[in-house]
Structure formats: structure tokens, C-alpha cells
Amino acid sequence: MSQSPRQARPLFCGNWKLFGSLSESLALATGVRDGVAPGPVDVAVAPGFVALASVVAQLKGGPVAVAAQDCHWETKGAFTGEVAAAQLADAGCRYVIVGHSERRQFFGDTDTTVAKKTRAALAAGLSPIICVGEMLAERDAGQALPRVGTQLDAVINEMNEADLLASVIAYEPVWAIGTGRNATPAQAVEVHAFIRGRLTARIGAAARKVRILYGGSVKPDNIASLMSEEEIDGALVGGASLTVESFVKLVKEGTAACLRS
């Protein structure tokens, strides 16, 4: 376990990806809202774009915030099919995920465009959840830390302390997303500590307050072992966030582990 006390308020964010009709999204959001109580952690859900405004209205005044799954870096223009960060803020979102591995793999996101999206999110008053992580071949070649460092530096090199404190970093080993295989706590902590070191070099002791989440086949039965590590400040959750029972249990188990650590 890390020897440095956790100073960041943990966050559990459910990324619903391309799942859920409007009615299904509202039902899932309602169940999560009713299942979690205000406490020492933050909770958010990331529905599809068409459900965002409805889910925001459903969750208004409760303990669950809303995140978007992506944004464009321009505020307006001829960008068919894109959504601006300011539009997401106007819809009531608090967070936006940028640089998710699926966006990088399938839709051409690069380190450069992820940095631009991050700046756009911050300018719109959103908290970006900035995703970084290595492919299996990179891990097997011993290149996990250099790859994560390259992704991270491309984003944080132009950020000041206020920007970083308003942001969230999510380490998601690509080989563990949707595969049922997750990084061990030791593997996750190694990368989280590396990220923390990069942030410390940038903003000093304030880096302890930046939330660094783990994402990659996170489930109710492994969240406690991950959250017992003080370098891990929460989770970006995929499949396990798609049912009320699973996500609420994960949040409760994760919260209990945080309180014990």
C-alpha cells in the first residue's frame, strides 16, 4: 500500500458507452441515484449523448453527477456529428471523458487532439476525465510507463495547477478493457505512482489532490482490493456500471475500502 495518505476525494464514474435507450438510461440513472447516498466519494454516470439532458433532469439535486463520453475541441463550426464542450455544460454535465482508448483506437483520437479536448472542456467549466493507458504489446515490451508518460505529458504540459486540480486522470490499461482481465493492484499502483510523480514534477505537493482513477474490467468483487491502495482515487467503470445492482454494489464496496485505507 502507498505510504502517502490519499488527499483526493474518490470518484466512481460509470461509462455506459453505446448502451441504453432513453427509457433504459433514465431507469438506470434513477436506480443509481436511489442506491447511493451522499458521502465521502463522488459518483457520476456517463450516458449516451441523446440521454444527457434527460438524465441531468432526473438526477438534479441528488448525489449523482452526469458526465459526457466525449467532446469536440472547437466551440462551434462545420463539424457534423460533433458536440462542443460548452453544449455539454449547457446540458448540465459536470464531467466529460476525453481520450478513452476506444476513441483513440476506433475514431482517431491522438495525444494532440486529446490535449485540445481537455483545454476545451476546462474552458467550458467541465472537469475532463483524461484517459491514458498502454496496449498489451507495449506492456509486454516493458513500455507501459513510457507510453503513459507520453500520453500524459501531451496533455499536462500546457496545464497550470488550477487546470490539473479541476481535472481527473484515468489509467486504463487497454488490455484490461472489456476482456475480464484487470491489472493487479500492484500493476495499477505502479502506473498510478508514476502518474502522480509526473504531476508532482509539474505542480508539487498539490498533485496529491488530483484524482487518478483506475479503469479496466473493474467489478464489485475487485474494487475493494484496488481501492485499498491509496494511490487509486476511484474508478472509471464500464460493463459493471450497466446494471443498478452491480454499480451500486461497486460504489458501496469501493467507498468502504476507501474508509478503511
C-alpha positions as MATLAB code, in Angstrom:
seq = 'MSQSPRQARPLFCGNWKLFGSLSESLALATGVRDGVAPGPVDVAVAPGFVALASVVAQLKGGPVAVAAQDCHWETKGAFTGEVAAAQLADAGCRYVIVGHSERRQFFGDTDTTVAKKTRAALAAGLSPIICVGEMLAERDAGQALPRVGTQLDAVINEMNEADLLASVIAYEPVWAIGTGRNATPAQAVEVHAFIRGRLTARIGAAARKVRILYGGSVKPDNIASLMSEEEIDGALVGGASLTVESFVKLVKEGTAACLRS';
ca = [
       0.000    0.000    0.000;
       1.170    3.520   -0.745;
       2.662    5.358    2.212;
       1.240    8.746    1.197;
      -2.259    9.467    2.530;
      -4.996    9.889   -0.017;
      -5.903   13.565   -0.259;
      -8.156   13.429   -3.318;
     -11.870   12.821   -2.928;
     -12.584    9.473   -4.658;
     -14.756    9.357   -7.770;
     -16.643    6.441   -9.281;
     -17.845    7.136  -12.821;
     -19.951    4.688  -14.819;
     -19.297    4.880  -18.572;
     -22.358    3.481  -20.336;
     -20.754    3.612  -23.790;
     -23.143    2.656  -26.626;
     -25.805    1.101  -24.423;
     -29.269    2.122  -23.327;
     -32.405    3.588  -24.861;
     -33.750    6.789  -23.342;
     -36.116    4.909  -21.052;
     -33.404    2.418  -20.065;
     -30.973    5.242  -19.333;
     -33.485    7.039  -17.140;
     -34.293    3.840  -15.251;
     -30.606    3.094  -14.688;
     -29.889    6.654  -13.567;
     -32.837    6.585  -11.170;
     -31.721    3.297   -9.678;
     -28.184    4.542   -9.144;
     -29.471    7.763   -7.592;
     -31.705    5.857   -5.191;
     -28.997    3.334   -4.362;
     -26.168    5.656   -3.365;
     -26.206    8.228   -0.618;
     -24.204   11.429   -0.243;
     -20.925   10.543    1.412;
     -17.151   10.741    1.219;
     -16.991    9.905   -2.504;
     -18.335   11.407   -5.737;
     -20.431    9.362   -8.151;
     -21.150   10.082  -11.809;
     -22.726    8.339  -14.787;
     -21.968    8.878  -18.465;
     -24.994    8.112  -20.668;
     -25.132    8.439  -24.432;
     -25.486   11.926  -25.887;
     -29.218   11.669  -26.637;
     -29.981   10.868  -22.982;
     -27.794   13.502  -21.351;
     -30.311   16.287  -20.788;
     -32.999   13.862  -19.604;
     -30.639   12.140  -17.183;
     -29.416   15.500  -15.872;
     -33.015   16.494  -15.138;
     -33.687   13.149  -13.468;
     -30.641   13.418  -11.212;
     -30.911   17.114  -10.366;
     -30.343   17.801   -6.681;
     -29.177   14.250   -5.936;
     -25.814   12.664   -5.162;
     -25.022   11.562   -8.738;
     -23.438   13.853  -11.342;
     -23.502   13.428  -15.111;
     -20.561   13.018  -17.468;
     -20.426   13.018  -21.248;
     -18.407   10.414  -23.106;
     -16.527   12.774  -25.425;
     -16.444   16.312  -26.798;
     -15.027   18.253  -29.712;
     -12.282   20.829  -29.239;
     -13.979   23.654  -31.138;
     -16.780   25.736  -29.658;
     -18.778   25.842  -32.895;
     -18.428   25.325  -36.624;
     -18.947   22.933  -39.510;
     -18.243   19.718  -37.592;
     -21.167   17.445  -38.396;
     -21.895   14.909  -35.694;
     -19.710   16.529  -33.049;
     -20.689   18.022  -29.690;
     -18.955   21.031  -28.148;
     -17.884   21.088  -24.514;
     -19.961   24.247  -23.999;
     -23.037   22.400  -25.268;
     -22.393   19.654  -22.721;
     -22.050   22.194  -19.934;
     -25.271   23.848  -21.094;
     -26.984   20.446  -20.901;
     -25.914   20.162  -17.250;
     -22.889   17.893  -17.436;
     -20.177   18.209  -14.805;
     -17.560   15.918  -16.362;
     -16.514   14.792  -19.829;
     -14.378   11.758  -20.687;
     -11.582   12.535  -23.160;
      -9.073   10.221  -24.789;
     -10.782    6.948  -23.930;
      -8.907    4.074  -25.556;
     -11.914    3.263  -27.742;
     -11.878    6.820  -29.077;
      -8.162    6.507  -29.749;
      -8.497    3.052  -31.327;
     -11.601    3.457  -33.463;
     -12.099    7.185  -34.020;
      -8.655    8.626  -34.493;
      -8.104   10.474  -31.231;
      -4.435   11.345  -30.790;
      -2.398   12.745  -27.944;
      -2.679   16.136  -29.639;
      -6.453   16.096  -30.053;
      -6.951   14.778  -26.513;
      -4.984   17.793  -25.265;
      -7.181   20.100  -27.340;
     -10.346   18.448  -25.997;
      -9.034   18.825  -22.456;
      -8.477   22.548  -22.933;
     -11.954   22.919  -24.437;
     -13.531   21.081  -21.502;
     -11.774   23.261  -18.946;
     -12.722   26.422  -20.835;
     -16.359   25.327  -20.701;
     -16.212   24.750  -16.954;
     -16.241   20.949  -17.195;
     -13.917   18.570  -15.386;
     -12.195   16.424  -18.014;
     -11.580   12.766  -17.195;
      -8.363   12.292  -19.152;
      -7.719    8.667  -20.127;
      -4.247    7.210  -20.604;
      -3.076    3.627  -20.927;
      -0.941    1.147  -22.804;
      -1.681   -1.643  -25.276;
      -0.824   -5.258  -24.388;
       2.177   -5.301  -26.714;
       3.525   -2.164  -25.053;
       3.149   -3.686  -21.587;
       4.784   -6.936  -22.674;
       7.664   -4.950  -24.154;
       8.185   -3.074  -20.892;
       6.942    0.151  -22.445;
       3.873    0.757  -20.275;
       5.323    3.671  -18.306;
       6.930    5.428  -21.288;
       3.670    5.177  -23.254;
       1.581    6.524  -20.395;
       4.154    9.265  -19.846;
       3.952   10.356  -23.479;
       0.145   10.465  -23.394;
       0.103   12.340  -20.111;
       2.785   14.871  -20.982;
       0.997   15.813  -24.206;
      -1.937   16.961  -22.091;
      -0.446   18.365  -18.868;
       2.477   20.283  -20.333;
       0.167   23.202  -21.121;
      -1.861   22.956  -17.902;
      -1.363   25.001  -14.750;
      -2.140   23.940  -11.186;
      -5.751   25.124  -11.319;
      -6.327   23.178  -14.538;
      -4.903   19.988  -13.067;
      -6.859   20.295   -9.838;
     -10.032   20.659  -11.929;
      -9.174   17.534  -13.933;
      -9.273   13.792  -13.342;
      -6.769   11.285  -14.747;
      -7.957    7.760  -15.562;
      -5.405    4.993  -16.074;
      -6.973    2.343  -18.281;
      -4.686   -0.458  -19.439;
      -6.162   -1.175  -22.875;
      -5.536   -4.894  -22.497;
      -7.879   -4.957  -19.493;
     -10.888   -3.166  -21.022;
     -13.815   -5.476  -21.651;
     -11.571   -8.538  -21.506;
     -12.339   -9.691  -17.991;
      -8.644   -9.317  -17.250;
      -7.743   -6.460  -14.946;
      -4.429   -5.132  -13.765;
      -3.426   -6.387  -10.353;
      -3.411   -3.774   -7.585;
       0.393   -3.807   -7.747;
       0.396   -3.180  -11.515;
      -2.154   -0.396  -11.160;
      -0.303    1.244   -8.267;
       2.958    1.241  -10.213;
       1.380    3.271  -13.002;
      -0.646    5.485  -10.663;
       2.502    6.320   -8.692;
       4.280    7.089  -11.963;
       1.444    9.436  -12.989;
       1.498   11.069   -9.558;
       5.215   11.624   -9.939;
       4.688   13.324  -13.302;
       2.029   15.560  -11.756;
       4.252   16.334   -8.766;
       7.016   17.433  -11.088;
       4.509   19.817  -12.627;
       2.685   21.267   -9.593;
       4.456   19.974   -6.491;
       2.601   18.772   -3.410;
      -0.760   19.828   -4.875;
      -0.535   16.744   -7.091;
      -1.789   14.683   -4.136;
      -5.185   16.329   -4.647;
      -5.542   15.317   -8.305;
      -7.795   12.286   -8.680;
      -6.265    9.325  -10.506;
      -8.816    6.637  -11.326;
      -8.328    3.063  -12.444;
     -10.340    1.698  -15.352;
     -10.237   -1.788  -16.851;
     -12.646   -4.623  -16.024;
     -13.480   -3.074  -12.655;
     -16.145   -5.117  -10.856;
     -17.782   -5.234   -7.418;
     -15.578   -8.185   -6.469;
     -12.245   -6.495   -7.242;
     -12.924   -2.856   -6.392;
     -12.061   -3.234   -2.691;
      -8.570   -4.556   -3.395;
      -7.957   -1.689   -5.802;
      -9.345    0.997   -3.516;
      -7.322   -0.217   -0.550;
      -4.351    1.288   -2.381;
      -4.041    4.962   -1.511;
      -2.689    5.869   -4.950;
      -6.022    4.840   -6.505;
      -8.658    7.541   -6.140;
     -11.632    5.784   -7.705;
     -12.656    4.009  -10.863;
     -13.884    4.563  -14.406;
     -16.306    1.672  -14.776;
     -17.595    0.127  -17.993;
     -19.666   -3.050  -18.076;
     -20.201   -3.182  -14.319;
     -21.991    0.192  -14.478;
     -24.748   -1.079  -16.771;
     -26.964   -2.522  -14.053;
     -28.127   -0.790  -10.910;
     -27.228   -3.712   -8.660;
     -23.679   -4.047   -9.957;
     -22.760   -0.356   -9.976;
     -24.337    0.464   -6.622;
     -22.574   -2.512   -5.037;
     -19.286   -1.407   -6.599;
     -19.688    2.121   -5.230;
     -20.527    0.813   -1.755;
     -17.644   -1.678   -1.725;
     -15.254    0.954   -3.069;
     -16.377    3.543   -0.530;
     -15.933    1.101    2.355;
     -12.426    0.257    1.143;
     -11.546    3.955    0.949;
     -12.666    4.482    4.525;
     -10.509    1.560    5.686;
      -7.379    2.623    3.816;
];
